[in-house]
C-alpha cells in the first residue's frame, strides 16, 4: 500500500488499521506505526486506534490518542466518548471522566444514550453514586442499559435500599438486573430475599443459579449450596468455572470429599479442568479433606501453576501435619508472597514448633517481606510459648514503627503474650490503646490479671466489661472462676457460677466445673469438691480429677487421695500425672513398697514422667534447663552461683523441704536433689546473665514445688532481685521475700 500510494487514501488506511488492531496476535505497537504514518487521520481512524488500545488493556494510551485529536483539531463524534469513559472506568480516573463530560456538554452530545450509559457506569465504578444518579435522573432517554448500569453501581457499593428502589422502578426487569440483586442480597446476608427473588424469576440463566449458590456459600449455608447445585445439574444447566468454585468451597467446608470427587468428574466431563482457578480449588478441597496424595497428584500434573497453586499445596501439607513436605515445597517455590510465608510460619506454630517459627520469621525479615496480621499473630504466640519476651517486644515495636493497625485479634494476642510473660503494665497499655475491643480482648485481660495475682483487679475488670455493654461468654466465666480459685474466694466463685447459669443463661461446661472443683479443693473443702464431681451432668475430665487429687496431696488427706488415685490410675493407666500424684501420696506416708509398685506399673505401660523444664530468656536467646541439668555451656558459672545461693539462703534461715523428694534416699541426697530443680538452675543462670534491675523471668512446664517457692522468695530478698516464675497454673512475682500469690497456689 505504501509503494502503490494507496496508504495516502484515508479510507484504505483506516481499513488496514482496523484489520491490524482486531488481530489478536498483532502487536499494538505495529498498529501505532500504521496510525502515526496516516497523514490526515479522521475521527473514525482515531476511534479505531483507541479501541485497539482498550482491547490490549492499555487505557492510558486511549486518553493519549484523544489529546492528539484535540491538538490536531480532529472532530470527536458520539463513538469517541463511550470509549473514553470506558478508559476512565478501567483506570478509576474520575477526574479525567469529569473533564471529558465537560467536553461532551460543550459539543452537544449529552443527550446521546450510549454516552450517558457509559458516563453513569464510569461514576458508578469510581464509587461516585451521587453524580451517577444525577446523570441518570437528568437523562431524557433511558434504555435497559441505563437501568442496569445504575443498578450495578448500587450493587457495587452495597446500597440495598437504593438498589431495590431502582429495581422496583425498572420498566422491564430483565435477567441481568435480577441476577445483580441476588448477588447484592448474598453479599449483605439477605439470603431469604435472594431465594424469594430467584423463585419469582420466570427466566433463569447460568448466572442466576451461580449467584444463588454463591449466596449460600458466602453465608455459610454450605449444604443448601450443594442441594441447589444438584438441582441445577438435574435441570440440565451447563456449569462454568464460577459456579464450580463456589461448590468446591462448600465441599471443603463440609469435608465431603465424595461430593467433591463427583464435582471433579463433572469438571473433567465439561472440559474445564485445566483452568488454573479450578485446579487450585480442587487442590484446596482435597487438602482440606486430608486427601493430600490426590492434591499432590493434581499439583504435580498441572501445567499451569500460579502462586495460589503453590500456597494451596503448602497449606494442604500443613493441615495434614506433613510439615517437612510443606517446608520442602516452600523452599523450592520460584516466588514467595505473604500467603506463602504465612502458611509456613503458621504451620510451624500450629505444630508447636515455636523455635522454627521464629527462625523462619527472621528469614522472612532478611528477604524484605513485610508480615501481615496472620504472621504476626503466629510469631507473637511463638514468643509466648518460648518465653521470648525480648523478641515479643521487638515485634510490638515493629508494629508501632510501621504504623500497622492493631485490631482485635492482634491486640488480644499481644495482651495474652505480655500477661503470660508477667508484664502486666505492658498488657494494660496495649488494652487501653485499642480502638476496638472484643469479648476475647476482655477475656485475655481478666484471665491475665488473675494469673498474675491481681485477682481484685481481674474481678473489677469483669464488672467494667459488663458496664461497657460487652456480653460475657463461656470463656469469660472460665477466667472469672479461675480468678476466684487463685485466691480461694469460694463464696464469690459460687455467686459467679450461679450468675452464669441464671442471669446469663450459659450452661456450665467441663471447664467451669473443673474451676469449681479446683476452687473447693484448694480451699480444703475436699468432700464438697468430690460431691460436685459426682453431681456433674457430664463425665469429669482428666483436669477435674487431677485438681481433686492435687488438693488431697496438699491437705494430706491420704486416704481420699489414695482411693481416688487408684481409681484414676485404673481408668487412665497411661496418664503420667495421676501416676506421679499417687506415687507422691504414698511417698509422703513413707510407703515405699507402693511407690515402687506404681513406678513398675508406669514402666510396664511405657509411661514416662514429664520432666521439669524451666526456660529463661537472656539477650534475645531462650535457655532451657531440666532438673539436674549439667549440659549448659556456662555450667561451671552456674555451679558457683548455686553455691553462692546456698550460702545466702542459709543466712536467711532456709531449710530444704525434703518432703518434696519422692525417693527412698537419705536426707543429704534429698537436699542435693532439691537444689538442682530446673527453676533453681534457671534462677542461678538469671543472676549471672541478667543485670539488675531487669526482672529474672522464668517459665516452668509444671507446678512450682513448695521448696522452690520458698527458696525463690528468699533469693529475691537476699540478692535484691525481682523474680517472675510462670508455672503450669499461674504467675509468681517474687520481690523482697514475698510472692504475689500470698502463698496460696
C-alpha positions as CSV (number, residue, x, y, z in Angstrom):
1,X,0.0,0.0,0.0
2,X,2.9,2.3,0.8
3,X,4.6,1.5,-2.6
4,X,1.4,1.9,-4.6
5,X,0.4,5.1,-2.8
6,X,-2.9,3.7,-1.5
7,X,-1.8,4.3,2.0
8,X,-2.4,8.1,1.4
9,X,-6.1,7.3,0.9
10,X,-7.8,7.8,4.4
11,X,-10.4,5.1,3.8
12,X,-7.8,2.5,2.7
13,X,-5.5,3.3,5.6
14,X,-8.4,3.1,8.1
15,X,-9.3,-0.4,6.8
16,X,-5.7,-1.5,7.2
17,X,-5.5,0.0,10.8
18,X,-8.9,-1.7,11.7
19,X,-7.6,-5.0,10.4
20,X,-4.3,-4.6,12.4
21,X,-6.0,-3.7,15.7
22,X,-8.5,-6.5,15.6
23,X,-6.0,-9.3,15.0
24,X,-5.5,-10.9,18.5
25,X,-1.8,-11.8,17.7
26,X,-1.0,-8.4,16.2
27,X,1.4,-6.2,18.2
28,X,-0.3,-2.9,19.1
29,X,2.9,-1.0,18.5
30,X,2.8,-2.1,14.9
31,X,-0.8,-0.7,14.7
32,X,0.5,2.5,16.2
33,X,3.2,2.7,13.4
34,X,0.4,2.5,10.8
35,X,-1.6,5.2,12.7
36,X,1.3,7.5,13.0
37,X,2.0,7.4,9.2
38,X,-1.5,8.4,8.2
39,X,-1.3,12.0,7.0
40,X,-4.8,13.2,7.8
41,X,-6.4,10.9,10.4
42,X,-10.1,11.4,10.9
43,X,-12.4,10.6,13.8
44,X,-13.0,7.1,12.7
45,X,-9.3,6.3,12.5
46,X,-8.6,7.8,15.9
47,X,-11.5,5.8,17.4
48,X,-10.1,2.7,15.8
49,X,-6.7,3.3,17.5
50,X,-8.4,4.0,20.8
51,X,-10.4,0.7,20.6
52,X,-7.1,-1.1,19.8
53,X,-5.5,0.2,23.0
54,X,-8.6,-0.7,25.0
55,X,-8.6,-4.2,23.7
56,X,-4.9,-4.6,24.7
57,X,-5.7,-3.3,28.2
58,X,-3.8,0.0,27.7
59,X,-6.5,2.5,28.6
60,X,-4.0,5.3,29.3
61,X,-3.0,5.3,25.6
62,X,-6.6,5.8,24.6
63,X,-6.6,9.1,26.5
64,X,-3.3,10.0,24.8
65,X,-5.0,9.5,21.3
66,X,-7.8,11.8,22.4
67,X,-5.3,14.5,23.4
68,X,-3.8,14.1,19.9
69,X,-7.3,14.6,18.4
70,X,-7.7,17.9,20.3
71,X,-4.3,19.1,19.3
72,X,-4.8,18.1,15.7
73,X,-8.4,19.6,15.5
74,X,-9.8,16.2,14.7
75,X,-13.5,16.2,15.5
76,X,-14.7,13.7,18.0
77,X,-18.1,12.0,17.5
78,X,-20.6,10.1,19.5
79,X,-18.5,6.9,19.2
80,X,-15.4,8.6,20.7
81,X,-16.8,9.4,24.2
82,X,-18.0,6.0,25.2
83,X,-14.5,4.6,24.5
84,X,-13.0,7.4,26.7
85,X,-15.5,6.9,29.6
86,X,-14.7,3.1,29.5
87,X,-11.0,4.1,29.7
88,X,-11.7,6.2,32.8
89,X,-13.7,3.4,34.3
90,X,-10.9,0.9,34.0
91,X,-8.4,3.3,35.5
92,X,-10.8,4.6,38.1
93,X,-9.9,8.1,36.8
94,X,-12.9,10.1,37.9
95,X,-11.2,13.5,37.4
96,X,-10.4,12.7,33.7
97,X,-14.0,11.5,33.3
98,X,-15.4,14.8,34.6
99,X,-13.2,16.7,32.2
100,X,-14.4,14.6,29.3
101,X,-18.0,15.1,30.5
102,X,-17.4,18.9,30.1
103,X,-16.3,18.3,26.5
104,X,-19.4,16.2,25.9
105,X,-21.6,19.1,27.1
106,X,-19.6,21.6,25.0
107,X,-20.0,19.7,21.7
108,X,-23.7,18.8,22.5
109,X,-23.6,15.0,22.7
110,X,-25.1,15.0,26.3
111,X,-28.4,13.5,25.1
112,X,-26.8,10.5,23.4
113,X,-28.0,7.5,25.3
114,X,-24.8,5.4,24.7
115,X,-22.6,8.2,26.1
116,X,-25.0,8.7,29.0
117,X,-24.8,5.0,29.9
118,X,-21.0,4.8,29.8
119,X,-20.9,8.0,31.9
120,X,-23.2,6.5,34.5
121,X,-21.1,3.4,34.6
122,X,-17.9,5.4,35.0
123,X,-19.2,7.3,38.0
124,X,-20.6,4.1,39.5
125,X,-17.4,2.2,39.1
126,X,-15.5,5.1,40.7
127,X,-17.9,4.9,43.7
128,X,-19.5,8.3,43.0
129,X,-23.1,7.2,43.0
130,X,-24.3,10.8,43.6
131,X,-23.1,12.1,40.2
132,X,-24.1,8.8,38.6
133,X,-27.6,9.3,39.9
134,X,-27.6,13.0,38.6
135,X,-26.8,11.8,35.1
136,X,-29.3,9.1,35.4
137,X,-32.1,11.3,36.6
138,X,-31.3,14.1,34.1
139,X,-31.3,11.8,31.1
140,X,-34.1,12.3,28.7
141,X,-33.9,8.8,27.3
142,X,-33.3,5.7,29.4
143,X,-32.9,2.2,28.0
144,X,-32.3,-1.1,29.7
145,X,-28.5,-0.5,29.8
146,X,-29.1,2.8,31.7
147,X,-31.2,1.0,34.3
148,X,-28.8,-1.9,34.6
149,X,-25.8,0.5,34.9
150,X,-27.4,2.5,37.7
151,X,-28.4,-0.7,39.5
152,X,-24.9,-2.2,39.1
153,X,-23.5,0.9,40.7
154,X,-25.6,0.5,43.8
155,X,-24.8,-3.3,43.9
156,X,-21.1,-2.5,43.7
157,X,-21.2,-0.2,46.8
158,X,-23.7,-2.5,48.6
159,X,-26.5,0.0,48.9
160,X,-29.5,-2.3,49.2
161,X,-32.2,0.3,49.7
162,X,-31.3,2.4,46.6
163,X,-30.7,-0.8,44.5
164,X,-34.2,-2.1,45.5
165,X,-35.7,1.3,44.6
166,X,-34.1,1.3,41.1
167,X,-35.0,-2.4,40.6
168,X,-38.7,-1.8,41.6
169,X,-38.9,1.3,39.2
170,X,-37.5,-0.6,36.2
171,X,-39.9,-0.6,33.3
172,X,-38.8,-4.1,32.5
173,X,-36.9,-6.3,34.9
174,X,-34.6,-8.5,32.8
175,X,-32.5,-11.5,33.9
176,X,-29.3,-9.3,34.3
177,X,-31.0,-7.0,36.8
178,X,-32.4,-9.9,38.8
179,X,-29.0,-11.6,38.9
180,X,-27.4,-8.4,40.2
181,X,-30.0,-8.2,43.0
182,X,-29.3,-11.8,44.0
183,X,-25.6,-11.0,44.2
184,X,-26.3,-8.0,46.3
185,X,-28.6,-9.9,48.7
186,X,-25.9,-12.6,49.0
187,X,-23.2,-10.0,49.9
188,X,-25.4,-8.4,52.6
189,X,-26.6,-11.7,54.1
190,X,-30.2,-11.3,52.9
191,X,-30.5,-15.0,51.9
192,X,-34.3,-15.1,52.3
193,X,-34.8,-12.2,49.9
194,X,-32.3,-13.7,47.4
195,X,-34.2,-17.0,47.4
196,X,-37.6,-15.3,47.0
197,X,-36.3,-13.3,44.0
198,X,-34.7,-16.4,42.5
199,X,-38.0,-18.4,42.8
200,X,-40.0,-15.5,41.3
201,X,-37.8,-15.3,38.2
202,X,-39.7,-16.5,35.1
203,X,-36.4,-17.0,33.2
204,X,-33.2,-18.1,34.8
205,X,-29.8,-18.4,33.2
206,X,-26.5,-19.9,34.4
207,X,-25.6,-16.7,36.3
208,X,-28.9,-16.8,38.2
209,X,-28.1,-20.3,39.6
210,X,-24.5,-19.4,40.2
211,X,-25.5,-16.2,42.1
212,X,-27.8,-18.1,44.5
213,X,-25.3,-20.9,45.0
214,X,-22.6,-18.3,45.8
215,X,-25.1,-16.5,48.1
216,X,-25.5,-19.7,50.1
217,X,-21.7,-20.3,50.2
218,X,-20.9,-16.8,51.3
219,X,-23.4,-17.1,54.1
220,X,-22.1,-20.4,55.3
221,X,-25.1,-22.4,54.2
222,X,-23.0,-25.0,52.5
223,X,-25.5,-27.9,52.5
224,X,-28.1,-25.6,50.8
225,X,-25.4,-24.7,48.2
226,X,-24.8,-28.3,47.3
227,X,-28.5,-29.1,47.2
228,X,-29.1,-26.2,44.7
229,X,-26.2,-27.3,42.6
230,X,-27.6,-30.8,42.3
231,X,-31.0,-29.3,41.3
232,X,-29.2,-27.1,38.7
233,X,-27.4,-30.1,37.3
234,X,-30.7,-32.1,37.2
235,X,-32.2,-29.3,35.1
236,X,-29.5,-29.7,32.5
237,X,-27.9,-26.3,33.2
238,X,-24.3,-26.3,31.9
239,X,-21.8,-25.5,34.7
240,X,-19.0,-22.9,34.4
241,X,-15.9,-22.1,36.4
242,X,-17.6,-19.6,38.7
243,X,-20.3,-21.9,40.0
244,X,-17.9,-24.8,40.4
245,X,-15.6,-22.7,42.6
246,X,-18.5,-22.0,45.0
247,X,-19.4,-25.6,45.1
248,X,-15.9,-26.8,45.7
249,X,-15.6,-24.3,48.5
250,X,-18.8,-25.7,50.1
251,X,-17.3,-29.2,49.8
252,X,-14.1,-28.1,51.5
253,X,-16.1,-26.5,54.4
254,X,-18.3,-29.6,54.9
255,X,-15.3,-32.0,54.3
256,X,-17.5,-34.0,51.9
257,X,-14.7,-35.4,49.7
258,X,-17.1,-37.9,47.9
259,X,-19.2,-35.0,46.6
260,X,-16.0,-33.1,45.7
261,X,-14.9,-36.0,43.6
262,X,-18.2,-36.1,41.8
263,X,-17.8,-32.4,41.0
264,X,-14.2,-33.0,39.9
265,X,-15.6,-35.7,37.5
266,X,-18.2,-33.2,36.1
267,X,-15.4,-30.6,35.6
268,X,-13.4,-33.1,33.5
269,X,-16.5,-34.1,31.6
270,X,-17.3,-30.4,30.7
271,X,-13.6,-29.9,29.8
272,X,-12.7,-27.0,32.1
273,X,-10.3,-29.0,34.3
274,X,-7.3,-27.1,33.0
275,X,-8.5,-23.7,34.4
276,X,-5.9,-22.7,37.0
277,X,-8.5,-21.4,39.4
278,X,-10.3,-24.7,39.4
279,X,-7.0,-26.6,39.8
280,X,-6.4,-24.5,42.9
281,X,-9.9,-25.0,44.3
282,X,-9.5,-28.8,43.8
283,X,-6.1,-28.9,45.5
284,X,-7.6,-26.9,48.4
285,X,-10.7,-29.2,48.6
286,X,-8.6,-32.4,48.6
287,X,-6.2,-31.0,51.1
288,X,-9.0,-29.8,53.4
289,X,-10.4,-33.3,53.3
290,X,-7.0,-34.7,54.2
291,X,-6.5,-36.4,50.8
292,X,-3.2,-34.8,50.3
293,X,-1.9,-37.5,48.0
294,X,-4.7,-36.7,45.4
295,X,-3.9,-33.0,45.9
296,X,-0.2,-33.6,45.3
297,X,-1.0,-35.6,42.1
298,X,-3.1,-32.7,40.8
299,X,-0.3,-30.3,41.7
300,X,2.4,-32.4,40.0
301,X,0.4,-32.9,36.8
302,X,-0.8,-29.3,36.4
303,X,0.8,-27.5,33.5
304,X,-0.5,-24.0,34.7
305,X,0.6,-23.5,38.3
306,X,0.4,-20.0,39.8
307,X,1.2,-18.6,43.2
308,X,-2.2,-19.8,44.6
309,X,-1.4,-23.3,43.5
310,X,1.9,-23.4,45.5
311,X,0.3,-21.8,48.5
312,X,-2.7,-24.2,48.4
313,X,-0.4,-27.2,48.4
314,X,1.7,-25.9,51.2
315,X,-1.4,-25.2,53.3
316,X,-2.6,-28.7,52.5
317,X,0.6,-30.3,53.8
318,X,0.4,-28.2,56.9
319,X,-3.3,-29.1,57.5
320,X,-2.4,-32.8,57.2
321,X,0.5,-32.5,59.6
322,X,3.2,-33.1,57.0
323,X,5.3,-30.1,57.9
324,X,8.5,-31.4,56.4
325,X,6.9,-31.8,53.0
326,X,5.4,-28.3,53.3
327,X,8.9,-26.9,54.1
328,X,10.5,-28.7,51.2
329,X,7.8,-27.3,48.8
330,X,8.2,-23.9,50.4
331,X,11.9,-23.9,49.8
332,X,11.5,-24.9,46.2
333,X,9.0,-22.1,45.3
334,X,10.1,-19.8,42.5
335,X,8.5,-16.8,44.2
336,X,7.1,-16.4,47.7
337,X,4.4,-13.9,48.7
338,X,2.9,-13.1,52.1
339,X,0.5,-16.0,51.9
340,X,3.4,-18.4,51.4
341,X,5.3,-17.1,54.4
342,X,2.1,-17.0,56.5
343,X,1.2,-20.7,55.6
344,X,4.6,-21.9,56.6
345,X,5.1,-19.8,59.7
346,X,1.5,-20.5,61.0
347,X,2.1,-24.2,60.2
348,X,5.2,-24.3,62.5
349,X,3.2,-22.5,65.2
350,X,0.2,-24.9,64.9
351,X,2.6,-27.9,65.2
352,X,4.1,-26.4,68.4
353,X,7.5,-25.9,66.7
354,X,7.9,-22.5,68.0
355,X,11.7,-22.2,67.6
356,X,11.3,-22.9,63.8
357,X,8.5,-20.3,63.8
358,X,10.9,-17.6,65.0
359,X,13.8,-18.7,62.8
360,X,11.6,-18.6,59.7
361,X,10.2,-15.2,60.6
362,X,13.8,-13.9,60.8
363,X,14.5,-15.3,57.3
364,X,11.4,-13.5,56.1
365,X,12.7,-10.3,57.5
366,X,16.0,-10.8,55.7
367,X,14.1,-11.4,52.5
368,X,12.5,-8.0,53.0
369,X,8.9,-9.3,53.0
370,X,6.5,-7.3,55.3
371,X,4.5,-9.5,57.6
372,X,0.7,-9.4,57.7
373,X,-1.6,-9.8,60.7
374,X,-1.7,-13.6,60.5
375,X,2.1,-13.9,60.5
376,X,2.4,-11.5,63.4
377,X,-0.2,-13.4,65.5
378,X,1.7,-16.7,64.9
379,X,5.1,-15.2,65.8
380,X,3.8,-13.5,68.9
381,X,2.2,-16.8,70.0
382,X,5.6,-18.5,69.5
383,X,7.3,-15.8,71.6
384,X,4.7,-16.5,74.3
385,X,5.3,-20.3,74.4
386,X,9.1,-19.8,74.3
387,X,9.1,-17.1,77.0
388,X,11.0,-14.9,74.4
389,X,10.0,-11.6,75.8
390,X,12.7,-9.5,74.1
391,X,11.6,-10.8,70.7
392,X,8.0,-10.3,71.5
393,X,8.7,-6.7,72.5
394,X,10.7,-6.2,69.3
395,X,7.7,-7.4,67.2
396,X,5.4,-5.0,69.2
397,X,7.9,-2.2,68.4
398,X,8.0,-3.2,64.8
399,X,4.1,-2.9,64.6
400,X,4.2,0.6,66.1
401,X,7.2,1.8,64.0
402,X,5.5,0.7,60.7
403,X,2.1,2.2,61.7
404,X,0.3,-1.2,61.5
405,X,-3.2,-1.1,62.9
406,X,-3.6,-3.3,66.0
407,X,-7.0,-4.9,65.5
408,X,-8.9,-7.1,68.0
409,X,-7.1,-10.4,67.1
410,X,-3.6,-8.9,67.1
411,X,-4.3,-6.8,70.2
412,X,-5.6,-9.8,72.1
413,X,-2.6,-11.8,71.1
414,X,-0.3,-9.1,72.4
415,X,-2.2,-8.8,75.7
416,X,-2.0,-12.6,76.1
417,X,1.8,-12.6,75.5
418,X,2.5,-9.8,78.0
419,X,0.2,-11.3,80.6
420,X,1.8,-14.8,80.2
421,X,5.2,-13.3,80.4
422,X,4.4,-11.4,83.6
423,X,4.4,-7.9,82.0
424,X,1.1,-6.7,83.4
425,X,1.7,-2.9,82.7
426,X,2.6,-3.6,79.1
427,X,-0.6,-5.6,78.7
428,X,-2.7,-2.9,80.2
429,X,-1.0,-0.3,77.9
430,X,-2.0,-2.4,74.8
431,X,-5.5,-2.8,76.1
432,X,-6.0,1.0,76.7
433,X,-4.6,1.8,73.2
434,X,-7.0,-0.5,71.3
435,X,-9.7,1.4,69.4
436,X,-11.9,-1.7,69.3
437,X,-12.2,-4.3,72.0
438,X,-14.0,-7.6,71.5
439,X,-15.1,-10.1,74.2
440,X,-11.9,-12.1,73.6
441,X,-9.8,-9.0,74.4
442,X,-11.6,-8.5,77.8
443,X,-11.3,-12.3,78.5
444,X,-7.5,-12.1,77.9
445,X,-7.2,-9.2,80.3
446,X,-9.4,-10.8,83.0
447,X,-7.5,-14.1,82.8
448,X,-4.1,-12.5,82.7
449,X,-4.7,-10.3,85.7
450,X,-5.9,-13.3,87.7
451,X,-2.8,-15.4,86.6
452,X,-0.5,-12.6,87.8
453,X,-2.1,-12.5,91.3
454,X,-4.2,-9.3,90.7
455,X,-7.5,-11.0,91.5
456,X,-9.3,-7.9,92.8
457,X,-8.4,-6.0,89.6
458,X,-9.4,-9.0,87.5
459,X,-12.9,-9.2,89.0
460,X,-13.2,-5.4,88.8
461,X,-12.3,-5.6,85.0
462,X,-15.1,-8.2,84.7
463,X,-17.6,-5.6,86.1
464,X,-16.2,-2.9,83.8
465,X,-16.7,-5.3,80.8
466,X,-20.4,-5.6,81.6
467,X,-20.7,-1.8,82.2
468,X,-19.4,-1.3,78.7
469,X,-22.2,-3.4,77.3
470,X,-20.0,-6.4,76.3
471,X,-21.8,-9.7,76.9
472,X,-19.6,-12.3,78.7
473,X,-19.3,-15.7,77.1
474,X,-18.3,-19.2,78.3
475,X,-14.6,-18.3,78.2
476,X,-15.2,-15.2,80.3
477,X,-16.6,-17.2,83.2
478,X,-13.7,-19.7,83.0
479,X,-11.4,-16.7,83.5
480,X,-13.6,-15.2,86.4
481,X,-13.9,-18.6,88.2
482,X,-10.2,-19.0,87.6
483,X,-9.6,-15.7,89.4
484,X,-11.7,-16.8,92.4
485,X,-9.8,-20.1,92.7
486,X,-6.4,-18.3,92.7
487,X,-7.3,-16.6,96.0
488,X,-9.7,-19.1,97.5
489,X,-12.8,-16.9,97.0
490,X,-15.3,-19.7,97.5
491,X,-18.5,-17.6,98.1
492,X,-17.5,-15.3,95.2
493,X,-17.0,-18.2,92.9
494,X,-20.4,-19.7,93.8
495,X,-22.0,-16.4,93.1
496,X,-20.5,-16.1,89.6
497,X,-21.2,-19.7,88.8
498,X,-24.9,-19.2,89.7
499,X,-25.0,-15.9,87.8
500,X,-23.6,-17.5,84.7
501,X,-26.5,-20.0,84.7
502,X,-29.4,-17.9,85.9
503,X,-28.6,-14.4,84.7
504,X,-26.6,-15.0,81.5
505,X,-28.2,-18.3,80.5
506,X,-24.9,-20.1,79.9
507,X,-24.9,-23.8,80.7
508,X,-21.7,-24.8,82.6
509,X,-19.3,-26.9,80.6
510,X,-16.5,-29.2,81.8
511,X,-14.1,-26.3,82.3
512,X,-16.5,-24.4,84.6
513,X,-17.0,-27.5,86.7
514,X,-13.2,-28.0,86.8
515,X,-12.7,-24.5,88.1
516,X,-15.2,-25.0,90.8
517,X,-13.7,-28.4,91.9
518,X,-10.3,-26.8,91.9
519,X,-11.6,-23.8,93.9
520,X,-13.2,-26.1,96.6
521,X,-10.1,-28.3,96.6
522,X,-7.6,-25.5,97.1
523,X,-9.8,-24.2,100.0
524,X,-9.6,-27.6,101.7
525,X,-13.3,-28.5,101.0
526,X,-12.4,-31.9,99.6
527,X,-15.7,-33.5,100.5
528,X,-17.7,-30.8,98.7
529,X,-15.3,-31.0,95.7
530,X,-15.9,-34.7,95.4
531,X,-19.7,-34.3,95.7
532,X,-19.6,-31.7,92.9
533,X,-17.8,-34.2,90.7
534,X,-20.3,-36.9,91.4
535,X,-23.2,-34.5,90.6
536,X,-21.8,-33.2,87.3
537,X,-24.1,-33.8,84.2
538,X,-21.1,-34.9,82.2
539,X,-18.2,-37.3,82.8
540,X,-15.3,-35.4,84.6
541,X,-12.2,-35.0,82.5
542,X,-8.6,-35.6,83.5
543,X,-8.0,-32.0,84.7
544,X,-11.0,-32.1,87.1
545,X,-9.9,-35.3,88.7
546,X,-6.3,-34.0,88.8
547,X,-7.4,-30.9,90.7
548,X,-9.1,-33.0,93.4
549,X,-6.1,-35.4,93.6
550,X,-3.7,-32.5,93.9
551,X,-5.8,-31.0,96.7
552,X,-5.8,-34.3,98.6
553,X,-1.9,-34.3,98.5
554,X,-1.8,-30.6,99.6
555,X,-4.0,-31.2,102.6
556,X,-2.5,-34.6,103.4
557,X,-5.8,-36.4,103.0
558,X,-4.0,-39.5,102.1
559,X,-7.0,-41.8,102.5
560,X,-9.2,-39.9,100.0
561,X,-6.2,-39.3,97.7
562,X,-5.2,-42.9,97.7
563,X,-8.8,-44.1,96.9
564,X,-9.2,-41.6,94.1
565,X,-5.7,-42.0,92.8
566,X,-6.0,-45.8,92.5
567,X,-9.4,-45.4,90.7
568,X,-7.8,-42.9,88.2
569,X,-4.8,-45.0,87.5
570,X,-7.1,-47.9,86.7
571,X,-9.1,-45.7,84.4
572,X,-6.1,-43.9,82.8
573,X,-3.0,-46.1,83.3
574,X,-1.2,-44.1,80.6
575,X,-1.6,-40.7,82.4
576,X,1.7,-39.7,83.9
577,X,0.2,-37.0,86.2
578,X,-2.1,-39.4,88.0
579,X,0.6,-42.0,88.5
580,X,3.1,-39.4,89.8
581,X,0.5,-37.9,92.2
582,X,-0.4,-41.3,93.6
583,X,3.2,-42.2,93.9
584,X,3.8,-38.9,95.8
585,X,0.9,-39.6,98.2
586,X,2.5,-43.0,99.0
587,X,5.9,-41.4,99.4
588,X,4.6,-38.8,101.9
589,X,3.4,-41.7,104.1
590,X,6.8,-43.4,103.7
591,X,5.1,-46.3,101.9
592,X,7.9,-47.1,99.5
593,X,6.6,-50.5,98.6
594,X,3.5,-48.9,97.0
595,X,5.7,-46.2,95.4
596,X,7.8,-48.9,93.7
597,X,4.6,-50.7,92.6
598,X,3.3,-47.6,90.9
599,X,6.6,-47.0,89.2
600,X,6.7,-50.6,88.0
601,X,3.2,-50.1,86.5
602,X,4.4,-47.0,84.8
603,X,7.3,-48.9,83.3
604,X,5.1,-51.7,82.1
605,X,2.7,-49.2,80.4
606,X,5.6,-47.2,78.9
607,X,4.5,-44.1,80.9
608,X,7.3,-41.6,81.4
609,X,7.1,-38.8,83.9
610,X,7.1,-35.4,82.2
611,X,10.5,-33.9,83.4
612,X,10.5,-30.5,85.0
613,X,11.7,-27.9,82.5
614,X,12.4,-24.2,83.0
615,X,13.0,-21.7,80.3
616,X,14.6,-18.3,80.7
617,X,15.4,-15.6,78.0
618,X,18.7,-13.6,78.2
619,X,19.8,-11.2,75.5
620,X,17.3,-12.4,73.0
621,X,18.1,-16.1,73.4
622,X,16.0,-18.7,75.2
623,X,17.8,-21.2,77.5
624,X,16.3,-24.4,78.8
625,X,17.1,-26.3,82.0
626,X,16.0,-29.7,83.1
627,X,16.1,-30.9,86.7
628,X,19.7,-31.9,87.5
629,X,20.9,-30.4,84.2
630,X,24.7,-30.0,83.8
631,X,24.9,-29.6,80.0
632,X,24.7,-25.8,79.7
633,X,27.8,-24.1,78.2
634,X,28.1,-21.9,81.4
635,X,27.6,-24.9,83.8
636,X,30.7,-24.0,85.8
637,X,29.5,-20.5,86.4
638,X,26.0,-21.8,87.3
639,X,27.6,-24.2,89.9
640,X,29.4,-21.4,91.5
641,X,26.2,-19.3,91.6
642,X,24.3,-22.3,93.2
643,X,27.0,-22.4,95.9
644,X,26.6,-18.7,96.5
645,X,22.8,-19.1,96.6
646,X,23.1,-21.9,99.2
647,X,25.2,-19.7,101.4
648,X,22.8,-16.7,101.3
649,X,19.8,-18.9,101.7
650,X,21.3,-20.5,104.9
651,X,21.8,-17.0,106.3
652,X,18.1,-16.2,105.6
653,X,17.1,-19.3,107.6
654,X,16.2,-21.6,104.7
655,X,15.6,-25.2,105.5
656,X,15.1,-27.6,102.5
657,X,11.6,-29.2,102.4
658,X,12.7,-32.8,101.7
659,X,9.1,-33.9,101.7
660,X,9.1,-32.8,98.0
661,X,11.5,-35.6,97.1
662,X,9.6,-38.8,96.5
663,X,12.7,-41.0,96.6
664,X,13.8,-43.5,99.2
665,X,17.2,-41.9,99.8
666,X,18.9,-40.2,102.8
667,X,18.2,-36.6,103.7
668,X,21.5,-35.2,102.4
669,X,20.8,-36.7,98.9
670,X,17.3,-35.3,99.1
671,X,18.7,-31.8,99.8
672,X,21.1,-32.1,96.8
673,X,18.3,-33.3,94.5
674,X,16.1,-30.4,95.7
675,X,18.7,-27.8,94.9
676,X,19.0,-29.0,91.3
677,X,15.4,-28.4,90.4
678,X,15.1,-26.8,87.0
679,X,13.8,-23.4,88.3
680,X,16.7,-23.1,90.7
681,X,19.1,-23.7,87.9
682,X,17.3,-21.1,85.8
683,X,17.4,-18.6,88.7
684,X,21.2,-19.2,89.1
685,X,21.7,-18.6,85.4
686,X,19.5,-15.5,85.5
687,X,21.6,-14.0,88.4
688,X,24.6,-14.4,86.2
689,X,23.3,-13.4,82.8
690,X,20.6,-10.7,83.5
691,X,21.7,-7.4,85.0
692,X,19.5,-5.7,87.6
693,X,17.0,-4.1,87.7
694,X,15.7,-6.2,84.8
695,X,13.5,-9.0,86.4
696,X,14.5,-12.6,86.0
697,X,11.6,-14.2,84.1
698,X,11.2,-18.0,84.1
699,X,8.6,-20.3,82.6
700,X,8.2,-23.8,84.0
701,X,6.1,-26.6,82.5
702,X,5.0,-28.0,85.8
703,X,3.6,-26.6,89.1
704,X,6.4,-25.0,91.2
705,X,7.1,-27.1,94.3
706,X,6.9,-25.8,97.9
707,X,10.7,-25.8,98.4
708,X,11.4,-23.9,95.2
709,X,8.7,-21.4,96.1
710,X,10.2,-20.8,99.5
711,X,13.7,-20.6,98.0
712,X,12.7,-18.1,95.3
713,X,11.1,-15.8,97.9
714,X,14.4,-15.8,100.0
715,X,16.6,-15.4,96.9
716,X,14.6,-12.3,95.8
717,X,15.4,-10.8,99.2
718,X,19.0,-12.0,99.6
719,X,20.0,-10.8,96.1
720,X,17.6,-7.8,95.9
721,X,16.2,-9.1,92.6
722,X,12.7,-9.4,91.2
723,X,12.0,-12.9,90.0
724,X,8.9,-13.8,88.0
725,X,8.1,-17.5,87.6
726,X,5.2,-18.7,85.4
727,X,4.3,-22.3,86.3
728,X,1.6,-24.5,84.9
729,X,-1.2,-22.7,86.7
730,X,-0.2,-19.1,87.4
731,X,2.4,-16.4,87.9
732,X,4.6,-15.9,91.0
733,X,6.1,-12.4,91.3
734,X,8.8,-12.7,93.9
735,X,10.0,-9.5,95.5
736,X,11.8,-8.7,98.7
737,X,11.0,-12.1,100.3
738,X,7.3,-12.2,99.4
739,X,5.2,-13.6,96.5
740,X,2.2,-12.2,94.7
741,X,0.3,-15.4,95.3
742,X,0.5,-14.8,99.0
743,X,1.5,-18.5,99.4
744,X,-1.8,-19.7,98.0
745,X,-1.3,-21.7,94.9
